[in-house]
């Protein structure tokens, strides 16, 4: 039986062939890119002429990368 700590911190990273720190780094990089996309969308909402495609471009790039990393599977 897995311990709660193992399940919370290690099961998922191992499932994607990463250790905890490698997975944390990837997740942090994705989070920062999503934050950047959110800021671009926020500015675009106020001034439509600015950052017209920035948020969608970032999201498409991240989606492509995530799909490649997961071997094309769509897990939630």
QUIJO-V216798 format. One line per field, one symbol per residue. phi: phi as a letter, one per 20 degrees, with the letter a starting at -180 (. if undefined). psi: psi as a letter, one per 30 degrees, with the letter a starting at -180 (. if undefined). burial: # if it has 24 or more other C-alpha atoms within 12 Angstrom, else .. Layout:
phi=???
psi=???
burial=???
//
This chain:
phi=.fffffffdcffgffdlcegfffffffffffffffgfffffffffecgfelgcgfffffffffgfffffemnfdee
psi=kkleeeeeffeeeefghlleeeeeeeeeeeeeeeeeeeeeeeeeeejffkhegeeeeeeeeeeeeeeeeggflik.
burial=................................##..#..##............##..##..#..............
//
